[in-house]
Amino acid sequence: MPEVLAVVEYKDVTPYLKARGLLKQYLKAKAILLSGDQARVYFKERQPQGSGVWSFRINKQFRALGCFRKPGELAISEIYNHQ
């Protein structure tokens, strides 16, 4: 599993989080991911394996999707409803 050193968001992610009241939960999940505790936020590669798309859990309902732009830099492109 790749090491995550930085997490950056595309410009349309933050308004989506604010509109749904998820910003605080997202920032907490992001901090946990950056601390190296990837299992706690269920950080995993999406199917099919090798696609390069990774996700982590914000809460039981929402997940953040992104890909690695540079080694160690995860770029979050989408927040989606996992339910």
C-alpha contacts under 8 A as a table, 3 or more apart, distances in Angstrom:
res1	aa1	res2	aa2	distance
1	M	44	K	7.99
2	P	72	G	7.19
3	E	36	G	7.53
3	E	72	G	5.73
4	V	7	V	7.33
4	V	33	L	7.16
4	V	34	L	6.04
4	V	36	G	7.39
4	V	72	G	4.67
4	V	73	E	6.18
4	V	74	L	6.62
5	L	34	L	6.10
5	L	72	G	4.80
5	L	73	E	5.94
5	L	74	L	7.95
6	A	34	L	6.81
6	A	72	G	6.26
6	A	73	E	4.72
6	A	74	L	6.19
7	V	30	K	7.29
7	V	34	L	7.72
7	V	73	E	5.78
7	V	74	L	4.80
7	V	75	A	5.89
7	V	76	I	7.11
8	V	73	E	7.29
8	V	74	L	6.30
8	V	75	A	4.87
8	V	76	I	6.09
9	E	13	V	6.24
9	E	14	T	7.45
9	E	75	A	5.63
9	E	76	I	4.69
9	E	77	S	6.37
10	Y	13	V	5.75
10	Y	14	T	7.92
10	Y	75	A	7.09
10	Y	76	I	6.20
10	Y	77	S	5.48
11	K	14	T	6.54
11	K	15	P	7.96
12	D	15	P	5.91
12	D	16	Y	6.63
13	V	16	Y	5.27
13	V	17	L	6.35
13	V	76	I	7.60
13	V	77	S	6.75
13	V	78	E	6.28
13	V	79	I	6.84
14	T	17	L	5.09
14	T	18	K	6.18
14	T	23	L	7.37
15	P	18	K	5.05
15	P	19	A	6.03
16	Y	19	A	5.25
16	Y	20	R	6.50
16	Y	79	I	7.67
17	L	20	R	5.41
17	L	21	G	6.06
17	L	22	L	4.85
17	L	23	L	5.08
17	L	26	Y	7.74
17	L	79	I	7.82
18	K	21	G	5.07
18	K	22	L	6.10
18	K	23	L	5.56
19	A	22	L	7.79
21	G	24	K	7.57
22	L	25	Q	5.32
22	L	26	Y	5.95
23	L	26	Y	5.06
23	L	27	L	6.15
24	K	27	L	5.23
24	K	28	K	6.29
25	Q	28	K	5.14
25	Q	29	A	6.24
25	Q	58	I	6.15
25	Q	59	N	7.18
26	Y	29	A	5.13
26	Y	30	K	6.02
26	Y	58	I	5.39
27	L	30	K	4.96
27	L	31	A	6.13
28	K	31	A	5.14
28	K	32	I	6.31
29	A	32	I	5.10
29	A	33	L	6.21
29	A	41	V	6.43
29	A	57	R	7.22
29	A	58	I	5.68
30	K	33	L	5.08
30	K	34	L	6.18
31	A	34	L	5.09
31	A	35	S	6.13
32	I	35	S	5.11
32	I	36	G	6.79
32	I	37	D	5.87
32	I	38	Q	7.33
32	I	40	R	7.48
32	I	41	V	7.24
33	L	36	G	5.48
33	L	37	D	5.63
33	L	38	Q	5.33
33	L	40	R	7.98
33	L	41	V	6.81
33	L	43	F	7.78
34	L	37	D	7.49
37	D	40	R	5.72
37	D	41	V	7.48
38	Q	41	V	5.73
38	Q	42	Y	6.23
38	Q	43	F	5.31
39	A	42	Y	4.89
39	A	43	F	6.19
40	R	43	F	7.82
41	V	56	F	5.60
41	V	57	R	5.11
41	V	58	I	7.16
42	Y	55	S	7.86
42	Y	56	F	5.46
42	Y	57	R	5.88
43	F	54	W	7.12
43	F	55	S	5.65
43	F	56	F	4.35
43	F	57	R	7.05
44	K	54	W	5.65
44	K	55	S	5.66
44	K	56	F	6.62
45	E	49	Q	6.66
45	E	50	G	7.89
45	E	51	S	7.77
45	E	52	G	6.96
45	E	53	V	5.84
45	E	54	W	4.28
45	E	55	S	6.32
46	R	49	Q	6.56
46	R	51	S	7.10
46	R	52	G	7.71
46	R	53	V	5.60
46	R	54	W	5.57
46	R	55	S	6.76
47	Q	50	G	7.91
47	Q	51	S	6.95
48	P	51	S	5.78
49	Q	52	G	7.66
52	G	67	C	5.92
52	G	68	F	7.33
53	V	65	L	6.87
53	V	66	G	5.74
53	V	67	C	4.94
53	V	68	F	7.96
54	W	65	L	5.79
54	W	66	G	5.40
54	W	67	C	5.77
55	S	63	R	6.44
55	S	64	A	5.38
55	S	65	L	4.50
55	S	66	G	6.28
56	F	63	R	5.61
56	F	64	A	5.48
56	F	65	L	6.98
57	R	60	K	7.08
57	R	62	F	6.37
57	R	63	R	4.48
57	R	64	A	6.43
58	I	61	Q	7.65
58	I	62	F	5.54
58	I	63	R	5.32
58	I	64	A	6.79
59	N	62	F	5.53
59	N	63	R	7.15
60	K	82	H	7.79
61	Q	81	N	5.76
61	Q	82	H	5.30
61	Q	83	Q	5.70
62	F	79	I	6.77
62	F	80	Y	5.62
62	F	81	N	4.67
62	F	82	H	5.33
62	F	83	Q	7.72
63	R	79	I	5.73
63	R	80	Y	5.59
63	R	81	N	6.61
63	R	82	H	6.29
64	A	76	I	6.56
64	A	77	S	7.77
64	A	78	E	5.94
64	A	79	I	4.52
64	A	80	Y	6.54
65	L	76	I	5.61
65	L	77	S	6.02
65	L	78	E	5.19
65	L	79	I	6.13
65	L	80	Y	7.67
66	G	74	L	6.30
66	G	75	A	5.17
66	G	76	I	4.08
66	G	77	S	5.24
66	G	78	E	6.83
67	C	74	L	5.56
67	C	75	A	5.50
67	C	76	I	6.83
67	C	77	S	7.90
68	F	71	P	6.52
68	F	72	G	6.96
68	F	73	E	5.55
68	F	74	L	4.50
68	F	75	A	6.00
69	R	73	E	6.03
69	R	74	L	6.43
69	R	75	A	6.43
70	K	73	E	5.24
70	K	74	L	7.59
76	I	79	I	7.96
